[in-house]
Amino acid sequence: MAETLLPSSLRYARYTPTHEDSYVHSMRQLISKDLSEPYSIYVYRYFLYQWGDLCFMAFDNDPLDPDPDSARMVGVVVCKLEPHRGGPLRGYIAMLAVKEEYRGKGIATKLVRMAIDAMADRGADEIALETEITNTAAIKLYERLGFLRSKRLHRYYLNGNSAYRLLLYLKEGVGSIRSFDPYGPPTDQNPVSPPATSLLRENGE
Ligand SMILES: CC(C)(COP(=O)(O)OP(=O)(O)OC[C@H]1O[C@@H](n2cnc3c(N)ncnc32)[C@H](O)[C@@H]1OP(=O)(O)O)[C@@H](O)C(=O)NCCC(=O)NCCS
């Protein structure tokens, strides 16, 4: 397992299928607690079977825990990487969550940085994601890492909430930063997409 040991008990690891059952169990617990859309096990498998090398986990290693890898997972990021509409190679951050009592310690920032680096190493031109427009913590985190708001997606989630699509351009000349007014009416530059979504759908525009 590729991992980074920190002075504290926190450590970071890239996903490997060797502990698939316990890892997926822990991820589902972490993610289903906070995200508005419940994902079936097939959604996790869809990402992990094809892009397990783009998934990173944080653990608080408790030496007394009989199964520390699964029982102490405190953060996870799940991604994919595909050509976008036959154009740029687009990374996509599908899920990100940190256990409540571990927030504010930079864990999500570290996980997202690891994921960005892994996607860049695989030649990604850009990285996209969606986040609820009310999710201040996530929006601040991503904007600090250089992501830009590209669209507002009206009633994007099953709970009826709207989302921002955020984009990080990794290469010169890839993508174009269109003028965007998050509070303005829908326009050709700032269109509104149809309601609801599934992570299994192409994250297109
Ligand atoms: C969003 C989330 C992953 C952030 O995890 P985290 O480990 O606490 O994030 P970090 O410690 O790396 O914080 C990075 C930056 O995010 C921002 N941030 C984090 N928590 C915040 C909060 N509650 N309010 C406002 N900004 C916040 C800050 O800018 C912070 O930088 P700072 O330390 O200089 O203030 C976490 O709150 C979470 O799991 N939320 C529920 C799931 C979720 O919303 N996932 C994102 C879906 S897109």
The ligand as an SDF file (V2000), in Angstrom:
LIG
                    3D

 48 50  0  0  0  0  0  0  0  0999 V2000
  -15.9640   19.4360    3.0160 C   0  0  0  0  0  0  0  0  0  0  0  0
  -15.0940   18.5530    3.9140 C   0  0  0  0  0  0  0  0  0  0  0  0
  -14.6510   17.3370    3.0860 C   0  0  0  0  0  0  0  0  0  0  0  0
  -13.8780   19.3670    4.3740 C   0  0  0  0  0  0  0  0  0  0  0  0
  -13.0220   18.4940    5.1060 O   0  0  0  0  0  0  0  0  0  0  0  0
  -11.8750   19.0450    6.0970 P   0  0  0  0  0  0  0  0  0  0  0  0
  -10.9020   17.9390    6.2950 O   0  0  0  0  0  0  0  0  0  0  0  0
  -12.4800   19.6490    7.2800 O   0  0  0  0  0  0  0  0  0  0  0  0
  -11.2350   20.1950    5.2050 O   0  0  0  0  0  0  0  0  0  0  0  0
   -9.8390   20.9070    5.4740 P   0  0  0  0  0  0  0  0  0  0  0  0
   -9.4860   20.8010    6.9270 O   0  0  0  0  0  0  0  0  0  0  0  0
   -8.8630   20.4050    4.4860 O   0  0  0  0  0  0  0  0  0  0  0  0
  -10.2260   22.4110    5.1710 O   0  0  0  0  0  0  0  0  0  0  0  0
   -9.7640   23.0920    4.0760 C   0  0  0  0  0  0  0  0  0  0  0  0
  -10.4280   24.4350    3.9860 C   0  0  0  0  0  0  0  0  0  0  0  0
  -11.8460   24.2490    3.8150 O   0  0  0  0  0  0  0  0  0  0  0  0
  -12.5250   25.3050    4.4210 C   0  0  0  0  0  0  0  0  0  0  0  0
  -13.3990   24.7730    5.4550 N   0  0  0  0  0  0  0  0  0  0  0  0
  -13.3380   23.5610    6.0440 C   0  0  0  0  0  0  0  0  0  0  0  0
  -14.3690   23.4230    6.9000 N   0  0  0  0  0  0  0  0  0  0  0  0
  -15.0660   24.5700    6.8470 C   0  0  0  0  0  0  0  0  0  0  0  0
  -16.2440   25.0450    7.4770 C   0  0  0  0  0  0  0  0  0  0  0  0
  -16.9250   24.2780    8.3480 N   0  0  0  0  0  0  0  0  0  0  0  0
  -16.7210   26.2610    7.1450 N   0  0  0  0  0  0  0  0  0  0  0  0
  -16.0800   27.0310    6.2520 C   0  0  0  0  0  0  0  0  0  0  0  0
  -14.9500   26.6210    5.6180 N   0  0  0  0  0  0  0  0  0  0  0  0
  -14.4520   25.4330    5.9140 C   0  0  0  0  0  0  0  0  0  0  0  0
  -11.5020   26.2180    4.9720 C   0  0  0  0  0  0  0  0  0  0  0  0
  -11.1720   27.1690    3.9790 O   0  0  0  0  0  0  0  0  0  0  0  0
  -10.3290   25.3170    5.2190 C   0  0  0  0  0  0  0  0  0  0  0  0
   -9.2010   26.0630    5.2700 O   0  0  0  0  0  0  0  0  0  0  0  0
   -8.6900   26.7300    6.6740 P   0  0  0  0  0  0  0  0  0  0  0  0
   -8.1950   25.5970    7.5110 O   0  0  0  0  0  0  0  0  0  0  0  0
   -7.6270   27.6740    6.2510 O   0  0  0  0  0  0  0  0  0  0  0  0
   -9.8830   27.4070    7.2730 O   0  0  0  0  0  0  0  0  0  0  0  0
  -15.8680   18.0900    5.1820 C   0  0  0  0  0  0  0  0  0  0  0  0
  -16.4540   19.2150    5.7990 O   0  0  0  0  0  0  0  0  0  0  0  0
  -16.9370   17.0420    4.9060 C   0  0  0  0  0  0  0  0  0  0  0  0
  -16.6750   15.8470    4.9080 O   0  0  0  0  0  0  0  0  0  0  0  0
  -18.1680   17.5000    4.6750 N   0  0  0  0  0  0  0  0  0  0  0  0
  -19.2680   16.5890    4.3900 C   0  0  0  0  0  0  0  0  0  0  0  0
  -19.1580   15.9480    3.0130 C   0  0  0  0  0  0  0  0  0  0  0  0
  -18.9990   16.9690    1.9310 C   0  0  0  0  0  0  0  0  0  0  0  0
  -19.6270   18.0270    1.9560 O   0  0  0  0  0  0  0  0  0  0  0  0
  -18.1700   16.6470    0.9280 N   0  0  0  0  0  0  0  0  0  0  0  0
  -17.9040   17.5110   -0.1870 C   0  0  0  0  0  0  0  0  0  0  0  0
  -18.8430   17.2100   -1.2980 C   0  0  0  0  0  0  0  0  0  0  0  0
  -18.3920   18.1040   -2.7560 S   0  0  0  0  0  0  0  0  0  0  0  0
  1  2  1  0
  2  3  1  0
  2  4  1  0
  2 36  1  0
  4  5  1  0
  5  6  1  0
  6  7  2  0
  6  8  1  0
  6  9  1  0
  9 10  1  0
 10 11  2  0
 10 12  1  0
 10 13  1  0
 13 14  1  0
 14 15  1  0
 15 16  1  0
 15 30  1  0
 16 17  1  0
 17 18  1  0
 17 28  1  0
 18 19  1  0
 18 27  1  0
 19 20  2  0
 20 21  1  0
 21 22  1  0
 21 27  2  0
 22 23  1  0
 22 24  2  0
 24 25  1  0
 25 26  2  0
 26 27  1  0
 28 29  1  0
 28 30  1  0
 30 31  1  0
 31 32  1  0
 32 33  2  0
 32 34  1  0
 32 35  1  0
 36 37  1  0
 36 38  1  0
 38 39  2  0
 38 40  1  0
 40 41  1  0
 41 42  1  0
 42 43  1  0
 43 44  2  0
 43 45  1  0
 45 46  1  0
 46 47  1  0
 47 48  1  0
M  END
$$$$
